[in-house]
Amino acid sequence: MGAYYLIGEHLSHSFSPEIHRSFGRYDYALQELVPDELGEFLKTKHFSGLNVTIPYKQTVIPYLDRLDPQAAAIGAVNTIVNRDGVLWGYNTDFGGMLASLNALGCGSLAGKTVLILGTGGTSKTALAVCEALGVGKTVLVSRSGKVNALSCDEALRQCPDAAWIINCTPVGMYPDLDGRPVKLAAVNSGHSEQSEESAPFPQLQAVFDCVYNPLRTRLILEAMARGITAAGGLYMLVKQAALACELFTGRPVKEFDVEQVCKKLRIARENLVLVGMPGSGKTSVGRLLAEKTGRSFVDLDDEIVRRAGKSIPAVFSQNGESAFRDMETAVVRAVSAEGGKIIATGGGTILREENVCSLKQNGRLIFLNRPLEGLVPTENRPLGDTPEKLHALYAERYSRYVSAADFEIPNQGSIEDAVCSIRTLLSL
């Protein structure tokens, strides 16, 4: 069997090779192409099959010999099969997206308004999926307000009844983790709990983002903060790859295998982030957890010290707490962008909402809850170097730890007990 590739422009952080190697026994590699190289690569036909991603899902069509009817109707191709020198084009994104939207479980879309963000090849797939689901009205939204598409501001004014949003743009994809194609947070609200009345699209029920890296984009996190059902594109990525594998090999891929690959990817790429009071055991538990799970360990305080070239007490005394928090935010942003780590945070890391958001994009936050009587003041913690300071911090921060965390683990026993509890909870 010949070679298989994913072709596109920026592919270094793609999950596709790992996915295809799980499904099929064939060589699969990344092939980055600039626009001038695309035509020659396709004309040589030195491949058995291709997956196609941004920005070539429409560009490849003129180079194909045959087009599957569904791909022709959609006007976008993400899978190419070379059959004895004849290039066939397919769209497995359709099946992947359809399965993803059905999995959201938000009921019928009949008669409802769906906003599709973007006007590229993936948006064409979204239009076809919405038609198959009987959507009442679909509205294309473009940042530039292209022909036949509303701008984001126009969508806000003209589509207050939008029930679903499907993001088909790369906005928010690694490494641009701060990006989001539209804002869903309430206007002038600095809190994670949003008021429906003051938030954009007040009738919004679900958000689906085709972006899979990070696991949760800013768009997804803003939707979740409003209690809106939301999902990123990891399952769609795996499902469409399974459908492509079936075309490549002629063998079916079981749904169980799709779900297992999806679960494996999520576990491998998700950071486990320990939050809690100074002295609650985050570093000790984090180191042992990293050792037991084979993950790398990062202590944010140690990383700040390394970058600052001085101790944390020295940073506080020479630069002030505000400067320390700025350093901390920069470190959080850098460390959390990559997945698969155990991260021990500082006691005050979660005080800034932007830090919590960065950590949650690729991570689950675990509150190590050690009772106040078990916390010991130490000189290397400027805000917790006396019993009085620790008591004040505990009263100030406890509710914040609880609200920011995805899970809570009591830490009253040994380090081994805490690690065992985390591994049992998360099936590690």
DARASUL-V289276 format. One record per backbone hydrogen bond with DSSP energy under -0.5 kcal/mol. CO is the residue of the C=O (numbers start at 1). NH is the residue of the N-H. Records with the same first field share a line. If there is no record, write none. Layout:
CO->NH  NH
This chain:
3->48  49
4->29
5->7  51
6->31
7->53
8->33
9->11
11->14
15->19
16->20
17->21
18->22
19->22  23
20->24
24->26
27->4
29->6
31->8
34->37  38
35->38  39
37->41
38->42
39->43
40->44
41->45  46
45->47
48->82
49->5
50->80
51->7
53->56
54->9
56->60
57->77
58->61
60->63
61->64
66->89
68->72
69->73
70->74
71->75  76
78->52
79->90
80->50
81->83  88
82->84
83->86
85->87
86->83  88
87->65  66
88->81
89->68
90->78  79
92->96
93->97
94->98
95->99
96->100
97->101
98->102
99->103
100->104
101->104  105
102->105
109->112  136
112->136  137
113->163  164
114->116  139
115->117  166
116->118  141
117->168
120->124
121->125
122->126
123->127
124->128
125->129
126->130
127->131
128->132
129->133
130->135
131->134
133->109
134->111
137->114
139->116
140->150
141->118
142->145
146->149
150->142
151->155
152->156
153->157
154->158
155->159
159->162
160->203
161->113
163->205  206
164->115
165->167  208
166->117  168
167->210
170->173
173->176
175->177
176->179
179->218
186->189
188->190
192->194
194->196
195->198  199
196->199
198->187
201->204
205->229
206->165
207->231
208->167  210
211->233
213->174
217->221
218->222
219->223
220->224
221->225
222->226
223->226  228
224->227
225->194
229->207
231->209
233->237
234->238
235->239
236->240
237->241
238->242
239->243
240->244
241->245
242->246
243->247
244->248
245->249
246->250
254->258
255->259
256->260
257->261
258->262
259->263
260->264
261->265
262->266
263->267
264->268
265->269
266->270
271->273  364
272->274  343
273->275  366
274->345
275->368
277->280
281->285
282->286
283->287
284->288
285->289
286->290
287->291
288->292
289->293
290->294  295
296->342
298->300  344
299->303
300->304
301->305
302->306
303->307
304->308
305->309  310
311->315
312->316
313->317
314->318
315->319  320
316->320
320->324
321->325
322->326
323->327
324->328
325->329
326->330
327->331
328->332
329->333
330->334
331->335
332->336
333->337
335->338
340->296
341->272  343
342->298
343->274  345
344->300
346->349
348->351
349->352
351->353
352->355  356
353->357
354->358
355->359
356->360
357->361
358->361  362
361->216
362->271
364->273
365->367  406  407
366->275  368
367->369  409
368->370
369->411
371->374
372->375
378->381
380->382
381->384
384->378
386->390
387->391
388->392
389->393
390->394
391->395
392->396
393->397
394->398
397->400  401
398->402
399->403
400->404
401->405
407->367
409->369
414->418
415->419
416->420
417->421
418->422
419->423
420->424
421->425
422->426
423->427  428
424->427
